Amino acid sequence: MAFIYWWFFVFILGAVVWAVVWKWFSGFWDRGYGLTKAVGLAVVGWMVWLVGVIKLREFDLYTIWGAIAIAGGLSWWVTKNSRREFLAWISRNWRVLIFEEILFVVTCGFWAIIRGFQPDIEGLEKFMDFGFMNSVVRSRFFPPLDMWWAGGSINYYYFGHFLSGMLTKLSGIEPSVTYNLAIANIFGLGVMGAFSVGSNLVGGVWRDGRESLKARLAVGLLAAFLVNLSGNWHTIYAFFKSYNPETPVVPWKLEAKWNPEGYWYPNATRFIPYTIHEFPIYSFVVADLHGHVSDIPFTLLFLGMLVNLFLNDKRERGGGLAEAIKVAPFGFLLGVMLMTNYWDFPIYGLLFAVSILVKAWGELGFAEAVIETFKKGVVVLLVSGVVASGFLANFEQIAEGVSWVNARSQIWQLLILWGWPLLLTLGFGGLLVSVRKKNGEIFPTDWLVTIWTGVAWLLILIPEIIYVKDIYIAEYHRANTMFKLVYQSSVLFSLGGAYIIFRLVSSRKSVSGGWLKAWIAGTVVGFTLVAMYPWFAIKSYYGSLKVYKGFYGMHFLDRDEGDLAGIYWLKKNVSGQPVVLEAPGDSYTVYNRVSAMTGLPTVVGWAVHEWLWRGGYDQVAARISDVEKIYTGQDVGEVENILGRYGVGYIFVGGKEREKYGEKLNEDLISDISNVVFEYGATRIYKVN
């Protein structure tokens, strides 16, 4: 029932904007239906968020339903002159809509079931993501409070967490369930979006009016698979004896041996020492609800908008304002993407600029194309700035500029990670050269996929030259830069790769020479290697899918019944967001479980994360010291002064507090200045007098 509820509300968000999406994507065979849910999330979510940011109305069900009604009303009004055509199209093409809706339900349900074999919201950075989501759910206005920094708001790109929190509030489902449904939802939206964009990409090569439904379905499904499930060629190590991941070696120096049990799937994302190079399927498997994951539906929507621009856009006479207005939606979406995953703003801003330049160049000439790109770029920047202004006003950038890298990847390591897109790129380049020699036509979508491929390679090259300076230690100096850039390379290569395979396979009769047959044979092998990855990853993380546990994500706390009971007492009996003191701990541990599970702020949480978000460790260390003084102090006056400074309303004394402070824990002093309001076993919650 939780899944059905969730699907229903996600469906509603897409349905209210469907009419305007239908009109906007007029050249798409599905009229953009596969992107409607992403549009609905962006539009309705931004409206609700904006109301909370300007404090016009608090974040509640009335606000959400009001935004849904406004979005639906505007969508219906904008399409008032084409309603008959809209309804007639639906009556003729309802099977298309049913197919794509089933595709979403099946794939979203599939990943929800996968999560059900290991639903615990524990490990890696799940505490952070769940804490953000819980803080959003408890918020009256925005920005939401940082649950690990009493008195401060979240200094991170949190819009994806906000959307998950909004759906949680809308559905009325327990957050410890919706966390896993949110991961499944992004997977389903990723499949649906990639299918829609991929299947419409191939429409650019049918100029004679003949098109193949089978080809559309095949390319769309291939795009959906590559974007959301494919890995890289690191799986070749499953055919060799295991190696020490800290010192990777070339495969041919290892003993050949089919070694599926010895293959460790995270190595594909940490293969180059001291770096991170993840891709979507890894994110779905480990279920961190991070910004780069939440932004997947929006990146696919953005790419779909570029396809629509290349295939269906007709230049307005005189250009000017009409041309500028047409790119405003790109600005809106880029603003949303900035708040969801900050790094995607410059990446897709660059992609937009290059796409506009190439398109205009073919229509106007280079000089005028540069001027037009500049004008449209200004419009997009202004719109995105306005859309994200409420976020930027409360966000403190902690990056310290860029610098030259002092370590680079070895060529053979890059070939292991990026050999698959290299194979696709070389094949596509060979095809375009062959077409040129025969004076054949280069289609608009050929240019578009060329742009995607070029930008993707640029994103791989950048962290080999420069990096963005942050708090990472010297060895890992380029890790975060590589991570955020090449993640988008994976999406661009995968979506473009489905099109490239279609173009080459469909051109096999017109291309002379044996190179294409060799390329197709290599592609079969290469695809097999990337397609193996989800099998290894899912099997390893989810215990070969043997014990189904359901969607509830807090079972890991069952080992400490007192703490779990205390957390639920707080969730049930405490309204608003008063400060609840708990022992702070290192990042990636189960410390700060109270704040993460409830969204109630504590004085200080995961140290390294707050160090990153606050731009320095000194104030983090000071808070850690203050918390220790409260739990172990002997001076009542000093303790009361610290409690007042941070506005502490409750003190949690449970398993982690006793573990951290041991015999130094002065519970007698705590009981003197507060009252016990909850007790279960060794766990107590005190309300400060």
N, C-alpha and C positions, 0 to 999 in steps of 0.2 A: 504493500500500500504506500509506503514511503516513496518508492520509486515512481509509482503512478502519479502521486501527488506532485512530485518534483517535475516529471515530464509535463504534466498539465500546465503548470505555471510557466515553464520555459516555452511551451507551445503558445500560450497566451501572449507572451512578450513578442514572439515572432509574428503572430496573427495580426496584432494591432498595426503593424507597419507594413504588412504584406502588400497592400494596395499600392503604396508609394514605391516599394522595391520593385514591384511588377512594372510600373511605369518607367522607373529609372533604368532598369536592365532590360530595355525593350528588345535588344538584339540577342539576348541569351535564350537558348532553347527552353530552359526551365524558368526563364524570366527572373533568375536570381533567387529562387525559392530556397536553395541550399544555404543562402547567406542571410535569410530573414531573421533568424534567431540571434545572430551576431549583431545585426542592425538594431533589433529590439533591445538587446542588452545594453548596447552603447547609448542609444537615445533615451530610453526610460531610465537607465541607471544614472546617466549624467544629469537628467532633470531632477531626480530625487536627491542626488548628491549636491547639486547646486542649491536647492532649497535649504539643505542642511548647512552648507557652507556660509550662506548669507544670513542664516538663522531666521529665515522667513517662517519656517514651520519645522517642528521636530520630526525626527525620523521615526515614523510609525506606519501602520497599515494604511491609514487614510491618505498619507502622503504618497505612498507607493501606488495605490489604486487611482489616486488623482492623476499622477503622472501617466499611468497606463491609459486612462480615459482621454487625457489631453493628446497623447501621442496617436491614439486611435482616431480621435476626432480630426486632428490635423492631416493625418494620412488620408482619411476619407474625403476631406475637403479639397486637398490638393488634387485628387483624382476625380473630382466631380464631373468633369467633361468626358471622362473615359470609362465610366462605371459599366455601361452596357458592354463595351468591348472587354473590360476586365472580367465580368461575369461570364461572357461568352467564351473567353479564352479558358477559364476554369472548367466550363462544361465540356470543352473539347479535349483538355489536357489533364484532367483530374488524375489520370493514372501516373503521370509524372510526379505530381505532388504526393500521391500515396506512396510511390516508390521511395522518394527521398525522405519522407517522414518515417517510413519503415526502416530505412537505412540508419537514420538517427536513433530510433528507439532500440534497434537491435544492437548497434555498436555501443551506445551509451549503456544499455543493459548488460552487454557482454563485459564491459570494463567494470561495471558495478559488481558483477558476480565475481570477477577476478579479484577485486579489492576485498570481497567478502571472505577470501581465504587468508588474508592477513590485513585486517582493517585497522590495526592499532595506530593511533596518531602518536607515534613514538619513533625516535631515531632521526638522524640527519637534522633537518631544520623544520620538522613538522610542528614542534612546539611554537616556533616563531609564527608560522603561517596560521595555526589554529588560534593562537593568542590574538593576532591581528583580527581574524574573523570574529572571534568572540567579543573583542572590544568594539567592533563595528556594530554588532547586534545590540550591545548595551548602550550605544551612543544615542544622545538626543540630537546633537549637532556635530558638525565636522570642522576640522579634521578630528579623527578618532584619537582617544588617548593612547599613549604608549603604555602597554600593560607592564613594561619593565623599566619605566622611568616616571615615577610619581611626579605629577605636575607638568609633564611634557606631553606633546602630541607625537604621533608616529612620524618620524623623519625618514620616510622610505616611500617608494612608489607603491601605494596601497590600494589603488582603484580596483584591481582584480579581487582582492580580499573583500573590498566593499561590495562588489557584485555578488560574491558568494554569501556574504552576510545579508544582503537584500533579499536574495532568494530564500535564505533561511527564515527570515522574518515573514516573508510573503507566504511561504508554505506552512509555517508553524511547526516544522519538524525540529527535533533536537539537534543542536549543532554537531554533536559527536557522531551523528548519522550523516548530516548534510556535508560534512567535510569530505567524506568518501563519495557522496553523490556529486559533489562539485568537481572532483577529479574525473569521474566518469562522464560528467556533462561536457567538460572541455574535450575529452577524447571524442565523444560523439559529435560535438560541433566541429572538431578538427577533421573528422572523416567526412561529414556532410559538406563542410566548406571546401575541402580539397577536391571532393567529387564534383561539386558544382563548377569550380574554377577550371579544373582539369578537363572536364567534358566540354566546356565552352571554349577552351583554348583551341581545340581542333576545328571549331567552326570557322576559323580564319583561313583554312585551306580549301574550303568548298565554295569556290566562286561560281561554279556552273549550276548551283542549285541542288546538286545531288549530295546528299549527306547520308551517313550510315549511323543508324541508332546503335548498332552493335559496336561500332568504333567509339562512339561517345561513351557508352557504358564501360567499355574496356579501358579506355584512357582515364575516365573518371575514377573507376575503382582502383586502377594502378596508381594514380596520383594519391588517392586516399591511403593506400597501403604504404607507399614510399614516404609520405609526409609523416604519418603517425606510427608506423611500425618498423620501418627499415633501420638497420644499424650501419656499420661500416665493415671494411674488410679485415678488421681485427679478428673476426671469427675464424680466420685461416689458422689461428693458433690452436683451434680445437683439433686440428689434424697433426699436431706435434706435441712432444713432451712439454710439460709446464715449465715456465721460466720464472725467475724472480722479478716481480713487477717493478721493483725499484731500479733494476738494471735490465731493461728490455733488450733482446737480441733479435737479429733478423731470423725469420722462421727457418731458412735453409741451413742454419747452423745448429738446429735442434734435431733430435731424433724424431723421424716421422712415425706418428702413432695416433690413431683415432682416440682422442682423449676428451670426450664430452664431459666427464665428471671432473676433470681437472681444469676446465675452462671457467674462468671467473669473470662474469659479465661486466663488472665495473671497470675492469682494466681497459675496456674500449673507450672509456671517457677520461682516463688518466694515463694513457699510454706514453705520451711525451712527458718525461719527468718534470715535476713542479709546474704542471699546467692542468687546465680543465678544458675539455672539449666534448661537452655533452650534446645530446640530440633528443628529440621529443620522446621516443619510446622509453629511453632511460628515465626521463622525468615521470612518465606515466607509471612505470614500474615502481619506482621508489616513492611516488605520491607526495612529493613536496609541492604545495600549492603556491609556488613562487610566481613572481611577476612575469617571467619569461614563459611560463606555462599558461597562465591566465590570458596572456596576450596572443596566443596562437590563433584563436578564432578571429581576432581583429587583424592580425597580419594577413590571414587568408582573405578576409574581406577587402583589405587594402589592395592585395594583388588582383582580386576579382574586379575591383574598380578600375585598375589599370588595363585589364583585358577589355573591359567594357569601353574604356576610353579609346583604345587602339582599334577596336572592331566597329564601334557604333557612333563615335563622335563625329559630328559634322560641324565644320567651322561656321560660326555666325558671321553674317556680313558685317564687315567693319571691325570685327573683334570687340575690343573695348570691354565694357561692363558685362555684357552677356558672356563673353569668354571667361572673365574673371569669376563670375558667379558659378559657372560650371565646375570650377575646381574647389569651391568653398567646402563641399563635403569631404574632400581630402584633408583640408585643414582641420575640420571637426574631428575626423577620425585620428589624425596625428596627435591632436590634443589629448584625446582619450588614451591613445597608446603611450604618450609621454607619462601620464599618471599611472598607467598599468605597468609599464616596464621602460624606464627612462631611456635606456640605451637604444630602444627601437625608434625613438624619435629621429635622431640623426641618420640612422641606417635607412629608414624608409623615406625620410626627407630627401636623402641623396638619390634613392631609387626613383622617386617622383621627378626630381629635377632632370636626371638623365633621360628618363622616359619622355618627358615633355620636350626636351631639347631635340631628341632624335625624331620624334613625331613631327614637330614643327619644322625641322630642317628639311624633311622630305616635302613639305607643303609650301614653305616660304623662302628657303635659302638660309644659309648659316647665320648671317648677320641679323636678319629679322627673327630667326629662331632664338638667338641668344637674348634679344630684347623681350620676346614673348615669354621665354622661360623665367627671366628676371621678374617680369610683371606678375606672372602667375605664382612664382615663388613667394613674392611679397604678400600676395593675398593669402596664400596657405599659411605663411608664418604668422600673419596678423590674426587669422581665424583661430589657429591652434593656440596662440598665446592667450587669446580671450577665453577660449574653452578651458584651458588649464590654469588660468590666472588664480583661481581660488586654491589650487594645489601649490603653485609656485610661491604664493605669498606666505605659505607656512612650511616651505621646504628649504632646508639649508644644505647647499651643495658641499660635500666633504672631499671631493676630488681636488687634488693639488696640481692640476695641469698634466702635461704629458712629458715623456722623456724617452730617450733612446733605450732600447732593450740591451741587456748585456749577456743574453743567452739566446740561441736560436735552435730550431728543430733540425734534426738530420733529415736529409732528403728521403731516405728509405722509410722513415717514420711517417712523413707526410704522405708518401705513396700508400702506406697501409691504411691511413685514415681517409685519404681523399682520392684513392685510386679509382673508386667507382664513379664519382663525378668527372674525374679526368677522362675516363673511358667514354663517358657520354659526351663530354665537351669535344674531344677529338673526333668522334663520329659525326657530331653535328657540324663541326667546322668542315669536315670532309664533304658532307652533303651540300653545304652552302657553296663551297668552291666548285663542286661539280655542277650545281644549278647555274652558277654564274658563267661557267665555260660554255654551257649550252644555251645561254641567253634565256634561261628559265626565269620564272617569277619568284622573287623573295617576298613572302607574305608578311603582313603586318605582325602577325604573331611570331614569325621567325625573328624579326627585329626585337620584339618584346622579350622573348626567351633568351636571346643573345645578351640583352641588357641585364636580365636577372643573373645569367651565368657570369657575366663580367663582374658585376657587383659582388657576387658570392666569392669569386676568386680574390677580389680586392680585400674582402673581409678576412680571408685566410692569410693574406700577405701582410696586412697591417701589424698584427702582433709579432711578426718576425722582424719588425723595424722599430715601432714605437709602442708605448703602453701608457695607460692612464694611471697616474700615481695615486695610491690609496694606502691603507694600513697594512697590506700584506707584507710579510717579511721578504728580505732580499731574494731568497731562492724562488719565491712564488710571485715575484714582482709583476709578471705579465699574465698570471693565471686568470684573474677576473676579466681582463681585457680580452684575452683569447676566448674565454667562455662565452661572454655576451655577444661577441661578433660572430664566431663560427656557428653558434646555435642557429642564427638566422641564415647562415650559409646552407645549413642542412635543409631548412625549409625551402629556400630558393632552388637548390639543386634538385630536391625531390619533386617539387611541383613542375619545374621545367624539365626534369628528366623523363617524366611520363610523356610529355609532348615530344621530346627528342626521340624516344623509342618509337612512338607512333609515326613520326615523320620519316625516320629511316626505314622502318619495316614497310611502310606503305610506298616507299620510293624504290624498293629493291629491284623492280623490273626496269626502271628507267635509269638506274645508275650503273655505269659500265665498270668493269674491273672486278677482281675478286675480293677487294678490301672490305666491301660491305658484308659479304658472307662471313669473313673472318671476324668482323666487328660484331655481328649478330651472335656468333658462337661465343665470343668473349663476353658479351652481355648476358647470355644465359648463365655462364659461370659466375660472373660478377653479381648478378641479381641473386643467385642462390646463396652467396656468401652474406649479403646484407639481409636476406630474408630469414637466415638462420638465427639472427640475434634475438628476436623476441622469444623464441623457443627456449634458449638458454636463460635469458633474464627472468622470464615469468616462472619457469621451473625452479630456478634457484631461490628467488625472493618469496615465492608463494608456496614453497614446500611441495612441489609437484602436484598441487591442487588436490590434496588428500583430505583436509579437514576444513569444512566450510563453517565460518563463524558468524556471518551476517555483516551488516553495515556498521554496527555500533563500534566506535573507535576507542573507547576508554577501558577495554578489558584489561589492558596492561597494568592498570592501577588496582586490579583485584588482589594483587599480592600484598597490598597494604590497605586492608579494609577500613581502617580508621581514617586514613587520608582521603580515600575515595568518599567515604560518608561525609567527611568535613567539607569536601569540595561541593558535594551535592547539597549540603545544608546552606552553603553560601549562595549557590545558584538559585535555590528556592526562596531564601529568606532575606537576601540583601538586594535592594533595588538601587538603581543608579550605579555609580562607580567610585565608592569610597576606597581609600587605600587599605590594602590588606598586606601586612608585613609577613614575609617568608624569607627563609635563608636563600641568599643568592648562590649561584654555582657557575661552573664553567659552561661554555657553549657546548651544545650537542650532548648534554647530559639530561637526566630526568629532574634536575633541580629546576625550581621555578614552575613546577607543575600546577600550582594553585592559580597563579596569574594566567598561565597559558590555557588552562581548562575552563576558567570562568570569565576571562576578560576584565577582571578587577585589577587595577594597577597595584604594583608593589613598588618599594623604594628603588630597587635596582635588580635587574635580571641578568640574563646571560652576558657575561663581562665583555667578551670579544665583539659581540654584536652591538652592544651599546657603545663600545669604543669606536666601532665603525660609524654608527649613526650620529654620535656626538662629536666626532672629529678629534678625540683625544682621550687618553686613559686617566688623566689626573682626577677629573671629576667622578669618573666611574669608581676609581680606587677609594675616593673620599666617601662615597655612598656605601661601598662595601664595608668600610671601617665603621661607619655610623650604625649599620645594621648589626654588626657584631657587638657594638657597645650596648645596644638595646637588649640583645639576647643574653649577654654575659656580664653586663654592667653591675656595679655595686652602689653607684651614686644615683638615688632616685631623682634628684633634681636634673642631673645631666640626661638621664634617660627620658624624662618627661619633656625636656627641652628639644631633644632630637625628634621625639614623636610629634610634637607640635610643629616643628620645622617642616616636616613632610606631610602633615595632615593625616597621620595614621589613624584609622578608625578601628581596625581589627588586627590582632596578632595571632598568627597561625603557628602552633607548636605541634609538629608531627614527626614522622620518621626522618625526613631529611634534616630538619632542624636539630634533632637529637644526634643524628649521625655527624653533622658538621661541627657542632659545638661541644658535644660530649659532656664531660663533667663540668665544663665551664658554664653550661646553660644555667642561668639563674631564674628558674621559674617562680621562685618565691617572690622575687621583686616584681615580676610581671603580674602575678596574681594580686599584689598589693595595689597596683595602679590601674587594674582593669578587672572586669567580671567575666567569669566563664559562662559562655552562652551555648557552647556545644562541647560534648565529651563523648568519645567512643574509643575504648581501649586506651592506648597511650596518646591519642590525638586530642588536642584541646584547641578551641578557638576562644580567644579573649576579646571582649569589646572594651576599648579604651574608655576610661571614665571621662 
